[in-house]
Amino acid sequence: MLFTFEKKTMKRIAIPTANGLLSPHFGGSEYFSIFNVENNAIISEEILPTPEHLTGSYPNFLAEQNITDIVVGGVGGKAIEIFNKFNINVFTGAEVKLPKQIVKDFIAGNLVLTGNSCNHEGDGPESHGAHHHHH
């Protein structure tokens, strides 16, 4: 199969969503809001229902959807490990806001991240891929 999917310009950003806003807990998402971003502009938006919530089911499901980046509030270390395995960038500690606003902030480089709010595993590869901005 020939893929002309150009990783550099095209991003597929996933936002776990509950009640129309970013879900503070990754596992508590009602669905995933997926934004296709090209040249720093949102070109399309999709809603993906969440699969059955089993260990690793959400990250594996998103990897199958060719997601490049995921912005979450809190997420467990196991999920982060799976995302890392698939080279999906994980940004943790995002504010509970409208998914589209989060993606706009992400594109503009204004995404406020407070670190992982759901770290039950102790210290692990949590900080991988997270960009912390101290103001």
Buried (B, 14 or more C-beta within 10 A) or exposed (E): EEEEEEEEEBBBBBBBBBEEBBBBBBBBBEBBBBBBBEEEEBEEEEEBEBEEEEEEBBBBBBBEEBBBBBBBBBBBBBBBBBBBEBEBBBBBBBBEBBBEBBBBBBBEEEBEBBEBBBBEBEEBEBBEBBEEEEE
